[in-house]
Amino acid sequence: MARRRKGLSLSAPKVATWLICVILGAVGVLGALGKIQGLVDYSFWLVTAGWGLLVLATALEGL
């Protein structure tokens, strides 16, 4: 009988979730570089939200 490993089971995120994460990260980087003036103050949080969503999507199956 196969043994199941205890711990975190990772899975690939869905394509739509991955694209949302990439868009959030790209907009955050563009804001940090000053290319999008209205988002300069929020650039850190946009990148953080993109990475956080990507981590959750990898850790939770079906996201």
C-alpha contacts under 8 A as a table, 3 or more apart, distances in Angstrom:
res1	aa1	res2	aa2	distance
8	L	59	A	7.10
9	S	59	A	6.66
10	L	58	T	5.56
10	L	59	A	5.04
10	L	60	L	7.27
10	L	61	E	7.55
11	S	57	A	7.86
11	S	58	T	5.21
11	S	59	A	6.49
11	S	60	L	7.23
11	S	61	E	5.99
12	A	57	A	7.44
12	A	58	T	5.54
12	A	61	E	7.92
13	P	17	T	6.34
13	P	18	W	6.23
13	P	54	L	7.38
13	P	57	A	5.09
13	P	58	T	5.39
13	P	61	E	7.65
13	P	62	G	7.26
13	P	63	L	6.08
14	K	17	T	5.34
14	K	18	W	6.21
14	K	57	A	7.76
14	K	62	G	7.27
14	K	63	L	6.33
15	V	18	W	5.04
15	V	19	L	6.13
16	A	19	L	5.15
16	A	20	I	6.29
17	T	20	I	5.15
17	T	21	C	6.30
17	T	53	L	7.94
17	T	54	L	7.51
17	T	57	A	7.25
17	T	63	L	6.97
18	W	21	C	5.11
18	W	22	V	6.24
18	W	54	L	6.77
19	L	22	V	5.03
19	L	23	I	6.08
20	I	23	I	5.12
20	I	24	L	6.12
20	I	50	G	7.42
21	C	24	L	5.15
21	C	25	G	6.12
21	C	49	A	7.79
21	C	50	G	4.34
21	C	51	W	6.73
21	C	53	L	6.57
21	C	54	L	6.14
22	V	25	G	5.11
22	V	26	A	5.99
22	V	50	G	6.82
23	I	26	A	5.10
23	I	27	V	6.02
23	I	50	G	7.85
24	L	27	V	5.30
24	L	28	G	6.08
24	L	46	L	5.58
24	L	47	V	6.13
24	L	49	A	7.19
24	L	50	G	5.17
25	G	28	G	5.03
25	G	29	V	6.16
25	G	46	L	6.25
25	G	47	V	4.48
25	G	48	T	7.81
25	G	49	A	7.97
25	G	50	G	5.39
25	G	51	W	7.45
26	A	29	V	5.12
26	A	30	L	6.11
26	A	47	V	7.68
27	V	30	L	5.07
27	V	31	G	6.02
27	V	36	I	7.96
27	V	43	S	7.37
27	V	46	L	7.22
27	V	47	V	7.89
28	G	31	G	5.01
28	G	32	A	6.19
28	G	39	L	7.42
28	G	42	Y	7.25
28	G	43	S	4.09
28	G	44	F	6.41
28	G	45	W	7.50
28	G	46	L	4.94
28	G	47	V	5.11
29	V	32	A	5.00
29	V	33	L	6.23
29	V	43	S	6.41
29	V	47	V	7.08
30	L	33	L	5.11
30	L	34	G	6.29
30	L	35	K	5.28
30	L	36	I	6.07
30	L	43	S	7.77
31	G	34	G	5.07
31	G	35	K	5.79
31	G	36	I	4.90
31	G	37	Q	6.50
31	G	38	G	7.57
31	G	39	L	4.97
31	G	40	V	4.60
31	G	41	D	7.83
31	G	42	Y	7.49
31	G	43	S	5.18
32	A	35	K	7.66
32	A	39	L	7.74
32	A	40	V	5.44
32	A	43	S	5.36
32	A	44	F	7.44
33	L	36	I	7.89
33	L	40	V	7.82
34	G	37	Q	5.55
34	G	40	V	6.17
36	I	39	L	5.79
36	I	40	V	6.86
37	Q	40	V	5.63
38	G	41	D	7.54
39	L	42	Y	5.17
39	L	43	S	5.89
40	V	43	S	5.44
41	D	44	F	7.64
42	Y	45	W	5.39
42	Y	46	L	6.19
43	S	46	L	5.12
43	S	47	V	6.33
44	F	47	V	5.37
44	F	48	T	6.10
45	W	48	T	4.86
45	W	49	A	5.90
46	L	49	A	5.10
46	L	50	G	6.19
47	V	50	G	5.06
47	V	51	W	6.24
48	T	51	W	5.22
48	T	52	G	5.93
49	A	52	G	5.00
49	A	53	L	5.96
50	G	53	L	5.30
50	G	54	L	6.20
51	W	54	L	5.01
51	W	55	V	6.17
52	G	55	V	5.12
52	G	56	L	6.21
53	L	56	L	5.07
53	L	57	A	5.98
54	L	57	A	5.04
54	L	58	T	6.14
55	V	58	T	5.15
55	V	59	A	6.16
56	L	59	A	5.06
56	L	60	L	5.82
56	L	63	L	7.82
57	A	60	L	5.34
57	A	61	E	6.98
57	A	62	G	7.56
57	A	63	L	4.99
58	T	61	E	7.08
58	T	63	L	7.82
60	L	63	L	6.22
